[in-house]
Amino acid sequence: MEEVHGLGLAKSIGVSNFSCKKLENLLTLTKIPPAVNQVEMNPLWRQEKLKEFCKGKGIVITAYSTLGARETLSGPNRVMESQVLKEIAIARGKTIAQVCRRWVYEQGVTLLVKSFNEERMKENLDIFEWELSKEDLKKIDEIPQSRGLSGDFFVSDDGPFKSLAELWDGEL
Ligand SMILES: NC(=O)c1ccc[n+]([C@@H]2O[C@H](COP(=O)([O-])OP(=O)(O)OC[C@H]3O[C@@H](n4cnc5c(N)ncnc54)[C@H](OP(=O)(O)O)[C@@H]3O)[C@@H](O)[C@H]2O)c1
Protein backbone atom coordinates (compact mmCIF):
# COMPACT_ATOMS: atom_id res chain seq x y z
CA MET A 1 0.00 0.00 0.00
CA GLU A 2 2.93 2.35 0.58
CA GLU A 3 4.04 1.67 -3.00
CA VAL A 4 0.50 2.39 -4.22
CA HIS A 5 0.56 5.60 -2.19
CA GLY A 6 3.96 6.51 -3.62
CA LEU A 7 2.59 6.10 -7.15
CA GLY A 8 -0.16 8.59 -6.29
CA LEU A 9 -2.87 5.95 -6.65
CA ALA A 10 -4.03 6.18 -3.01
CA LYS A 11 -4.43 9.36 -0.99
CA SER A 12 -4.31 7.64 2.39
CA ILE A 13 -3.92 4.18 3.86
CA GLY A 14 -6.48 2.74 6.28
CA VAL A 15 -6.73 -0.45 8.30
CA SER A 16 -9.60 -2.26 9.95
CA ASN A 17 -10.07 -4.26 13.14
CA PHE A 18 -6.54 -3.46 14.34
CA SER A 19 -5.89 -3.72 18.09
CA CYS A 20 -3.43 -1.39 19.87
CA LYS A 21 -0.80 -4.13 19.60
CA LYS A 22 -1.33 -4.63 15.87
CA LEU A 23 -1.17 -0.86 15.29
CA GLU A 24 1.99 -0.59 17.37
CA ASN A 25 3.57 -3.35 15.33
CA LEU A 26 2.44 -1.76 12.07
CA LEU A 27 3.87 1.61 13.07
CA THR A 28 7.31 0.04 13.55
CA LEU A 29 7.18 -1.52 10.06
CA THR A 30 5.80 1.33 7.95
CA LYS A 31 6.85 4.80 6.83
CA ILE A 32 3.28 5.99 6.28
CA PRO A 33 1.08 5.57 9.35
CA PRO A 34 -2.53 4.50 8.73
CA ALA A 35 -4.90 7.45 8.52
CA VAL A 36 -7.85 5.45 9.81
CA ASN A 37 -8.64 2.33 11.83
CA GLN A 38 -12.20 1.05 11.21
CA VAL A 39 -13.47 -0.91 14.22
CA GLU A 40 -16.64 -1.92 16.05
CA MET A 41 -17.69 0.80 18.47
CA ASN A 42 -20.97 1.36 20.30
CA PRO A 43 -22.20 1.97 23.87
CA LEU A 44 -21.56 -1.70 24.72
CA TRP A 45 -18.09 -1.85 23.13
CA ARG A 46 -16.59 1.48 23.91
CA GLN A 47 -12.98 0.92 22.76
CA GLU A 48 -11.58 3.22 25.45
CA LYS A 49 -8.02 1.90 25.25
CA LEU A 50 -7.93 1.93 21.44
CA LYS A 51 -9.52 5.38 21.33
CA GLU A 52 -6.75 6.86 23.51
CA PHE A 53 -4.04 5.00 21.62
CA CYS A 54 -5.28 6.20 18.21
CA LYS A 55 -5.67 9.76 19.47
CA GLY A 56 -2.06 9.75 20.64
CA LYS A 57 -0.86 8.51 17.24
CA GLY A 58 -3.07 10.77 15.11
CA ILE A 59 -5.07 7.84 13.72
CA VAL A 60 -8.78 8.52 13.16
CA ILE A 61 -11.19 5.87 14.40
CA THR A 62 -14.14 5.07 12.16
CA ALA A 63 -16.84 3.18 14.02
CA TYR A 64 -18.91 0.42 12.46
CA SER A 65 -21.71 -1.58 14.10
CA THR A 66 -22.68 1.53 16.05
CA LEU A 67 -26.07 -0.15 16.62
CA GLY A 68 -24.36 -3.35 17.73
CA ALA A 69 -23.90 -6.57 15.80
CA ARG A 70 -25.47 -10.00 15.74
CA GLU A 71 -23.38 -13.17 15.65
CA THR A 72 -26.15 -14.87 13.64
CA LEU A 73 -29.06 -13.45 11.63
CA SER A 74 -31.57 -14.40 14.32
CA GLY A 75 -29.23 -13.84 17.28
CA PRO A 76 -29.71 -11.13 19.91
CA ASN A 77 -28.43 -7.59 19.46
CA ARG A 78 -27.43 -6.58 22.99
CA VAL A 79 -27.10 -2.91 22.00
CA MET A 80 -30.55 -2.41 20.47
CA GLU A 81 -32.07 -4.50 23.29
CA SER A 82 -30.30 -2.61 26.10
CA GLN A 83 -32.69 -1.46 28.83
CA VAL A 84 -30.34 1.39 29.83
CA LEU A 85 -30.26 2.74 26.26
CA LYS A 86 -34.01 2.31 25.98
CA GLU A 87 -34.57 4.41 29.12
CA ILE A 88 -32.22 7.16 27.87
CA ALA A 89 -33.96 7.15 24.47
CA ILE A 90 -37.43 7.50 26.04
CA ALA A 91 -36.25 10.32 28.33
CA ARG A 92 -34.70 12.23 25.39
CA GLY A 93 -37.61 11.55 22.99
CA LYS A 94 -35.18 9.82 20.62
CA THR A 95 -34.72 6.26 19.37
CA ILE A 96 -32.13 3.81 20.71
CA ALA A 97 -30.38 4.06 17.32
CA GLN A 98 -30.10 7.84 17.66
CA VAL A 99 -28.74 7.53 21.20
CA CYS A 100 -26.10 5.08 19.90
CA ARG A 101 -25.11 7.24 16.95
CA ARG A 102 -25.00 10.40 19.10
CA TRP A 103 -22.89 8.66 21.75
CA VAL A 104 -20.36 7.54 19.11
CA TYR A 105 -20.31 11.03 17.60
CA GLU A 106 -19.65 12.55 21.04
CA GLN A 107 -16.59 10.32 21.39
CA GLY A 108 -14.90 12.48 18.72
CA VAL A 109 -14.64 9.65 16.21
CA THR A 110 -16.14 9.25 12.72
CA LEU A 111 -18.92 6.74 12.13
CA LEU A 112 -20.37 4.62 9.36
CA VAL A 113 -24.13 4.59 8.94
CA LYS A 114 -26.10 2.32 6.64
CA SER A 115 -29.80 2.10 5.86
CA PHE A 116 -31.96 1.36 2.82
CA ASN A 117 -34.99 2.83 4.57
CA GLU A 118 -35.80 6.51 3.96
CA GLU A 119 -37.29 7.13 7.41
CA ARG A 120 -34.31 5.55 9.15
CA MET A 121 -31.92 7.58 6.95
CA LYS A 122 -33.63 10.77 8.21
CA GLU A 123 -33.58 9.44 11.77
CA ASN A 124 -29.86 8.73 11.49
CA LEU A 125 -29.16 12.32 10.43
CA ASP A 126 -31.04 13.75 13.40
CA ILE A 127 -28.21 13.41 15.92
CA PHE A 128 -26.62 16.86 15.74
CA GLU A 129 -28.99 19.35 17.36
CA TRP A 130 -29.10 17.75 20.79
CA GLU A 131 -26.72 16.08 23.20
CA LEU A 132 -26.55 13.41 25.84
CA SER A 133 -26.45 14.63 29.44
CA LYS A 134 -23.66 13.88 31.91
CA GLU A 135 -26.03 11.44 33.63
CA ASP A 136 -26.75 9.68 30.32
CA LEU A 137 -23.02 9.33 29.66
CA LYS A 138 -22.42 8.00 33.17
CA LYS A 139 -25.16 5.39 32.75
CA ILE A 140 -23.68 4.32 29.40
CA ASP A 141 -20.19 4.06 30.95
CA GLU A 142 -21.59 1.61 33.48
CA ILE A 143 -23.04 -0.82 30.90
CA PRO A 144 -20.94 -4.02 30.94
CA GLN A 145 -18.69 -4.31 27.90
CA SER A 146 -19.19 -6.97 25.26
CA ARG A 147 -17.96 -7.18 21.69
CA GLY A 148 -20.89 -7.73 19.29
CA LEU A 149 -18.92 -9.54 16.64
CA SER A 150 -16.53 -12.13 18.07
CA GLY A 151 -14.79 -12.55 14.70
CA ASP A 152 -14.55 -16.34 15.15
CA PHE A 153 -14.71 -16.73 11.36
CA PHE A 154 -11.19 -15.22 11.24
CA VAL A 155 -9.84 -17.95 13.53
CA SER A 156 -8.35 -21.07 11.97
CA ASP A 157 -5.57 -23.56 12.73
CA ASP A 158 -4.20 -22.85 9.25
CA GLY A 159 -4.48 -19.05 9.42
CA PRO A 160 -2.52 -16.29 11.17
CA PHE A 161 -4.95 -16.25 14.14
CA LYS A 162 -5.28 -19.55 16.01
CA SER A 163 -7.59 -18.17 18.71
CA LEU A 164 -9.81 -15.18 19.47
CA ALA A 165 -7.23 -14.01 22.01
CA GLU A 166 -4.65 -13.87 19.19
CA LEU A 167 -7.07 -12.19 16.81
CA TRP A 168 -7.88 -9.35 19.21
CA ASP A 169 -4.61 -9.45 21.19
CA GLY A 170 -6.50 -10.03 24.39
CA GLU A 171 -8.78 -7.01 23.81
CA LEU A 172 -11.90 -9.11 24.25
N1 LIG B 1 -14.56 -3.43 8.76
C1 LIG B 1 -15.42 -4.32 9.21
O1 LIG B 1 -15.03 -5.39 9.74
C2 LIG B 1 -16.88 -4.02 9.15
C3 LIG B 1 -17.79 -4.76 9.91
C4 LIG B 1 -19.15 -4.43 9.83
C5 LIG B 1 -19.57 -3.40 8.99
N2 LIG B 1 -18.65 -2.75 8.24
C6 LIG B 1 -19.09 -1.70 7.29
O2 LIG B 1 -19.67 -0.62 8.01
C7 LIG B 1 -20.65 -0.01 7.19
C8 LIG B 1 -21.90 0.24 8.03
O3 LIG B 1 -22.43 -1.01 8.41
P1 LIG B 1 -23.12 -1.17 9.83
O4 LIG B 1 -23.63 -2.56 9.93
O5 LIG B 1 -22.22 -0.62 10.88
O6 LIG B 1 -24.35 -0.16 9.63
P2 LIG B 1 -25.50 0.31 10.62
O7 LIG B 1 -25.74 1.72 10.29
O8 LIG B 1 -25.19 -0.11 12.01
O9 LIG B 1 -26.77 -0.52 10.09
C9 LIG B 1 -27.02 -1.87 10.40
C10 LIG B 1 -28.43 -2.20 10.03
O10 LIG B 1 -29.29 -1.50 10.91
C11 LIG B 1 -30.40 -0.97 10.23
N3 LIG B 1 -30.57 0.44 10.64
C12 LIG B 1 -29.96 1.54 10.15
N4 LIG B 1 -30.38 2.64 10.77
C13 LIG B 1 -31.28 2.23 11.69
C14 LIG B 1 -32.08 2.89 12.65
N5 LIG B 1 -32.06 4.21 12.79
N6 LIG B 1 -32.90 2.14 13.43
C15 LIG B 1 -32.96 0.80 13.30
N7 LIG B 1 -32.23 0.11 12.40
C16 LIG B 1 -31.40 0.82 11.61
C17 LIG B 1 -30.11 -1.04 8.75
O11 LIG B 1 -31.20 -1.74 8.11
P3 LIG B 1 -32.25 -0.94 7.16
O12 LIG B 1 -31.58 -0.80 5.83
O13 LIG B 1 -33.42 -1.87 7.13
O14 LIG B 1 -32.56 0.38 7.81
C18 LIG B 1 -28.81 -1.78 8.61
O15 LIG B 1 -28.87 -2.91 7.80
C19 LIG B 1 -20.89 -0.92 5.98
O16 LIG B 1 -20.28 -0.33 4.86
C20 LIG B 1 -20.18 -2.19 6.36
O17 LIG B 1 -19.62 -2.86 5.25
C21 LIG B 1 -17.32 -3.01 8.32
The ligand as an SDF file (V2000), in Angstrom:
LIG
                    3D

 48 52  0  0  0  0  0  0  0  0999 V2000
  -14.5620   -3.4280    8.7590 N   0  0  0  0  0  0  0  0  0  0  0  0
  -15.4160   -4.3170    9.2140 C   0  0  0  0  0  0  0  0  0  0  0  0
  -15.0300   -5.3890    9.7400 O   0  0  0  0  0  0  0  0  0  0  0  0
  -16.8820   -4.0240    9.1450 C   0  0  0  0  0  0  0  0  0  0  0  0
  -17.7900   -4.7650    9.9120 C   0  0  0  0  0  0  0  0  0  0  0  0
  -19.1460   -4.4280    9.8340 C   0  0  0  0  0  0  0  0  0  0  0  0
  -19.5720   -3.4050    8.9930 C   0  0  0  0  0  0  0  0  0  0  0  0
  -18.6470   -2.7500    8.2410 N   0  0  0  0  0  0  0  0  0  0  0  0
  -19.0860   -1.6950    7.2930 C   0  0  0  0  0  0  0  0  0  0  0  0
  -19.6660   -0.6240    8.0080 O   0  0  0  0  0  0  0  0  0  0  0  0
  -20.6480   -0.0060    7.1930 C   0  0  0  0  0  0  0  0  0  0  0  0
  -21.9030    0.2370    8.0310 C   0  0  0  0  0  0  0  0  0  0  0  0
  -22.4260   -1.0130    8.4100 O   0  0  0  0  0  0  0  0  0  0  0  0
  -23.1230   -1.1710    9.8310 P   0  0  0  0  0  0  0  0  0  0  0  0
  -23.6300   -2.5610    9.9280 O   0  0  0  0  0  0  0  0  0  0  0  0
  -22.2180   -0.6250   10.8820 O   0  0  0  0  0  0  0  0  0  0  0  0
  -24.3500   -0.1570    9.6310 O   0  0  0  0  0  0  0  0  0  0  0  0
  -25.4970    0.3050   10.6160 P   0  0  0  0  0  0  0  0  0  0  0  0
  -25.7410    1.7220   10.2950 O   0  0  0  0  0  0  0  0  0  0  0  0
  -25.1900   -0.1050   12.0090 O   0  0  0  0  0  0  0  0  0  0  0  0
  -26.7730   -0.5200   10.0900 O   0  0  0  0  0  0  0  0  0  0  0  0
  -27.0190   -1.8680   10.4020 C   0  0  0  0  0  0  0  0  0  0  0  0
  -28.4330   -2.2050   10.0330 C   0  0  0  0  0  0  0  0  0  0  0  0
  -29.2930   -1.4970   10.9090 O   0  0  0  0  0  0  0  0  0  0  0  0
  -30.4000   -0.9700   10.2300 C   0  0  0  0  0  0  0  0  0  0  0  0
  -30.5700    0.4380   10.6430 N   0  0  0  0  0  0  0  0  0  0  0  0
  -29.9590    1.5440   10.1480 C   0  0  0  0  0  0  0  0  0  0  0  0
  -30.3840    2.6420   10.7690 N   0  0  0  0  0  0  0  0  0  0  0  0
  -31.2840    2.2270   11.6850 C   0  0  0  0  0  0  0  0  0  0  0  0
  -32.0810    2.8850   12.6460 C   0  0  0  0  0  0  0  0  0  0  0  0
  -32.0550    4.2130   12.7860 N   0  0  0  0  0  0  0  0  0  0  0  0
  -32.9040    2.1380   13.4280 N   0  0  0  0  0  0  0  0  0  0  0  0
  -32.9600    0.8040   13.2970 C   0  0  0  0  0  0  0  0  0  0  0  0
  -32.2330    0.1130   12.4040 N   0  0  0  0  0  0  0  0  0  0  0  0
  -31.3970    0.8190   11.6070 C   0  0  0  0  0  0  0  0  0  0  0  0
  -30.1130   -1.0390    8.7520 C   0  0  0  0  0  0  0  0  0  0  0  0
  -31.1960   -1.7380    8.1140 O   0  0  0  0  0  0  0  0  0  0  0  0
  -32.2540   -0.9410    7.1580 P   0  0  0  0  0  0  0  0  0  0  0  0
  -31.5830   -0.7990    5.8310 O   0  0  0  0  0  0  0  0  0  0  0  0
  -33.4240   -1.8730    7.1250 O   0  0  0  0  0  0  0  0  0  0  0  0
  -32.5600    0.3770    7.8090 O   0  0  0  0  0  0  0  0  0  0  0  0
  -28.8070   -1.7830    8.6060 C   0  0  0  0  0  0  0  0  0  0  0  0
  -28.8720   -2.9070    7.7980 O   0  0  0  0  0  0  0  0  0  0  0  0
  -20.8880   -0.9200    5.9840 C   0  0  0  0  0  0  0  0  0  0  0  0
  -20.2840   -0.3350    4.8610 O   0  0  0  0  0  0  0  0  0  0  0  0
  -20.1830   -2.1940    6.3570 C   0  0  0  0  0  0  0  0  0  0  0  0
  -19.6170   -2.8630    5.2540 O   0  0  0  0  0  0  0  0  0  0  0  0
  -17.3150   -3.0130    8.3170 C   0  0  0  0  0  0  0  0  0  0  0  0
  1  2  1  0
  2  3  2  0
  2  4  1  0
  4  5  1  0
  4 48  2  0
  5  6  2  0
  6  7  1  0
  7  8  2  0
  8  9  1  0
  8 48  1  0
  9 10  1  0
  9 46  1  0
 10 11  1  0
 11 12  1  0
 11 44  1  0
 12 13  1  0
 13 14  1  0
 14 15  2  0
 14 16  1  0
 14 17  1  0
 17 18  1  0
 18 19  2  0
 18 20  1  0
 18 21  1  0
 21 22  1  0
 22 23  1  0
 23 24  1  0
 23 42  1  0
 24 25  1  0
 25 26  1  0
 25 36  1  0
 26 27  1  0
 26 35  1  0
 27 28  2  0
 28 29  1  0
 29 30  1  0
 29 35  2  0
 30 31  1  0
 30 32  2  0
 32 33  1  0
 33 34  2  0
 34 35  1  0
 36 37  1  0
 36 42  1  0
 37 38  1  0
 38 39  2  0
 38 40  1  0
 38 41  1  0
 42 43  1  0
 44 45  1  0
 44 46  1  0
 46 47  1  0
M  CHG  2   8   1  16  -1
M  END
$$$$
